[in-house]
Amino acid sequence: MKDRDMDKKLSENPTEIVSESKTSDDRAAGLVQLVQSWMDEGDADEQRETLEYLIHALDEDRLSSRKLFPKELQGKSW
């Protein structure tokens, strides 16, 4: 499948690429392109805000008092 055909399909229905692929290599390539297209369309500020929200939400509802994402390990382990 040509790149521009793949780009057009991604914009119309991204899951179509995966289901139409004949081999596992084609499916893997389709998934890589799909994820890459999601990464390319993202806004850096929006992604940063989303990450901060997810970290807060995951740490807030824990049964344990231990944080999943402690501030002292930011940049070291996550």
N, C-alpha and C positions, 0 to 999 in steps of 0.2 A: 504494500500500500504506500502510495506517495506521501511525503510529509504534509503537503497542503491538504490532501484528502483526509489525513489523520487529524490535522488541526481543525478542519471543518467538522468532522465527526465529534471531536472533543467538545466543541462549542455547542453542538446540537444535543448529543446524548452520550456522555462519557462512558457509561457502562456498556454501550453498544460495542465498543472496541474490544473489550474483554470477551464478550459472548460470541463475537464474530470470528475471533482468532482461531486458526486451525491447529496450531501446535502450542506446546507450553512455552516455547521460545517467543512465539508471536504474542501470547498472552502476557508474558513477562515484559516484553518491550512495550506493549500497550499500557500496562500498569505503570511502568516507569514514566512514560510520556504523560499519563494522566496525573500522577503525583507532581511531576515537574511543572505541568500547566497550572496546578493549584498553587505551587510555590511561586511561580512567576507572576501570577495575578495578585498576590497579596501585597498589602501596604505594610511597610516596616513598623510604623507606629501602631497600626491596628493589631499586628501580630504580637507586638510587645505587650499591649494592653490585654490581649487575650491570654497570653502566657501568665501575666500577673494575676488575672482573674482565676485561671485554672489552679495555679499554685495556692492561692488563698482558699478557694473552694475545697480543694483536696485536703488541705491542712485543717480547715475549720471543722469538718464533720468526722474527724477520726475518733474512734473509741479510746485510743491511747492518747496520752498527753505528748508523746513524741511526735515531732513534726516530720513529714516526709521530705520537706524542702527547707531545712534550717538555714537561716540567713548566713551563718558563719561558714557554710559549705558552698555558698553561691560562687560560681566560677571555678570551683575545685571539682565537685562531683556532679554538678548539674548546670 
